[in-house]
Amino acid sequence: MKLNHFHIIGSLGLLSLFSACSEKKRENTSSNNAPVTQFITSDGVNREGLMRWLNDNKPKLEREREMDEVQYTLRYQPKEYMALLESGFNAPDSIVRKDLQHYTGMQSFNLRIAIKDYQFEALKYHVKGDQAYDARVKYCAFTMQNDISLLLDGKDTIPCCLFHFERSFDASPVCTFMIGFSQEMIDKKNKNYHDATIMFYDRLFDKGIIKFRFERNDIDNLQLISAI
């Protein structure tokens, strides 16, 4: 499954917007312990509350790895946030609720790959000519999906079934990808797993296998529904 479009500038831009103003709008009670499902209901869509929840729980939702000069960041994206990203922050509540159905049954993540102290398009880093650059672009747009998988308890492998490359051209030294795994396939393989590891075999910068491990309790404690 390819993610074909977004109606806003992207997940990092939306998170940054509310990271800056969250302290102003923060309520007396913290949103950390609230279930993420409360933010999109039949009564309405609490956009500000959802963004505060994501910022408050960032340490539990995000994993970082570093291999030499390459930095990798993987962030779990609840389906509520994916729906808001798909529909647009100012879309009518009915559209957000409709888009929520697109991500029901899907475990979604945002993967960012950056080069330390590099100010140009990441795909141009140490690239040898236009042909090599074009090969990198094609890899990110198409075949990279085959190098991403989810490993449950170190034995059951789930393929990546949602994949979208947000190409930045010269605008950013960061490569951003949306990836996802089928909840139905997870349940069939190992419904009672204890930990999940997202595996990425980096053929882009030849850094080998990059692993991001999530313990089930890390996410279950946030009261997510059907979450990794």
N, C-alpha and C positions, 0 to 999 in steps of 0.2 A: 504494500500500500504506500503510495507516494502522497505527501502532504503538498498540495498544489499551490496554495495561496494563503496569505495573511492580510488582514485589512488594517493592521497597525504596524508600526515600524519593527516590531520584534519583541521577543520575551525580555531581553536585557533592557531595552528602552523603557518598557512598561514598569519593570521592577525598579529601575533607577528613579523614575518619576515619583513613585510612592515611597521609596526609601528616603528621599529628601524631605518629604513633607509628613512622614508618618508620625513624628513627634508632636506636630501641631494638632493632628486629628486624633491622636491616641485617646481612647476612652479610659476611665478610671480603672477598669478591670482589663487585664491583659488578655489578648486573643490566643495566647499560646496553647491553652488547654481546651479551646473550643474545637469541635469537629469541623473539618473543612466543608462538610456537606451542608452546614447551616447557611452558607453564603449564597446558594442558588436554590430557592424553594418556589413553591407555587405562589407565595406571597410577594416575591420580588427578588432582586439581585443586589446584594450588598457588595459592591465593587471595592470600596475603600477597605472594608473589613477583610476581604479576601487578600488584598495586597499587603495589609498589615500582617496577616497570618503567615504569608509566605516569607516576609522579612523576619518576623519573630522566630520562625522555625528553620531558618536557613542552615544552621549547623547540623540539623538532623536530616535535611533534605539534600545536602550537597557533599560531594567527595572531590578531592583534588589529588592529582598526581603530577610528578615532575620527572622528566627524563632528560638529563643534560639541559639544553636550552629550550626544550619544548615543555609547555605547561598544558595540562589537561584538567578540565573541570566538568563534572557530570552532576546535573541537578534534577531531582525527581520533580515532575510536573503533574500535580493532581488534575484530574479531568475537569474540575471546575475552572481551573486556570486555563487549560487548553481551550475550553469553550469560550472564555472571555477573549482569548487571543484570536480565535477563529472569527468571532462575530464582530470584534471591535469594542473598545471600551465604552463608547457612547451608544451602542446598538440598543434597540428596545429589549426589554426583559424577555419578551416572547422569543426573540431570535436567539438570545443567549441560552435559554432553556432548550430550544430546538437543537442548537449546536452541541449542547451537552451530550445529547444522544449519540453523536458521532464518536465520542471517546469513551462511552460506556463499554466496558469489556476490554479496555486497552490500558497498559501501563506505559506511560510516556516519560521521556527524559530529554533534557537539553544538554548537548555535548559541545563544549567549546575547546578549541585547540589554538594556542597562542605561542608566539615566539618571544622569548624574553629580550627586552631592549631592542626590538625591531619595529620600525615605524611604517613599514610598507605592507602590501598585501601578503599575507602569510604564505600563500601558494608560490610566491616568487622567491622565497627564502632558499638560497643556494641552488636555484634551479639552473640547469644548463641548456639554455636556448628555448626557443618558442615551442618546439616539438615536445620537450619535456614538460613545459608549462601546460600545454594543452592536455597532455596525458594526466597530469595532476587534476585538472579541472574535470575531466571525464571520470576519473576515479572517484572524486568527491560526489559527483552528480549521480553516478550509477553503481559502480561495482563495490564501493566501500561498504554498502549495506551488507554484503556477503561476509565481511570481516568483523561483524558485530553480532554478539550472541549473549544470551542470558544463561548462566549456569546455576542450577538449584542444588544446594548441598553438595557441590563439587562433582555431580554425576549426571544430572538431567539437563540437556541442552535445549534451549528455546531459541529459534531464529528470530532475527529482527524483521518485523513485518510492516512497520511504518518507518519511512525514511524521507527526510527532506533536507537538502543542502541550501542554506541561506547564503548565497554568494555575495560578498561585499565589494568585489573589485578592488579599487585602490582606497576605499573608504575606511578600511579597518584592518589591523594586523591580526585579526582573530577569525578563525573559521568556525561557523556555528551550524550545528546540525540538530534536527528534531528526530528522535528515534523512539520506537515503541515496540511492545511485545504483547501478544494476545493473552488475555487473562484466561480464556477458555483452554488454550494450550498449556498454560501454567498449571491449571487445575487438573488437567488430564495427566500430565507428567508427574507432578509431585505436589499435591494440594497441601500437604502438611510439612513443607520444607521449613528449615530453620534460618538459613541465610541464602542470599542471592548475590551473585557476582556478575556484573556486566563486563564482558570481555571484548576488547578491541585490539585486533591485530593491526598495528599501525604500519601500513605500507606507504603511507604518505611521506613520512620522514624517516622510515626504516628504524623505528624504535622498539620493535618487537611487540609483545603482548602487554597491553595496559589493562589492569584490573581495578574495578571499583566495587567494593564489597559493602553490602547493606545487610545488617542483621534484621530479621523480621520484626523484632520488638522496637527497633528504632522508628519504624513507620507505624506499626500497630498502636504504639503508645500515643500517636497523634490522632487516633480515632478515625483514620481513613477507612473508607469502605473498599474492600477487596484490594488492599494496597500491598505492594511488595515491602 
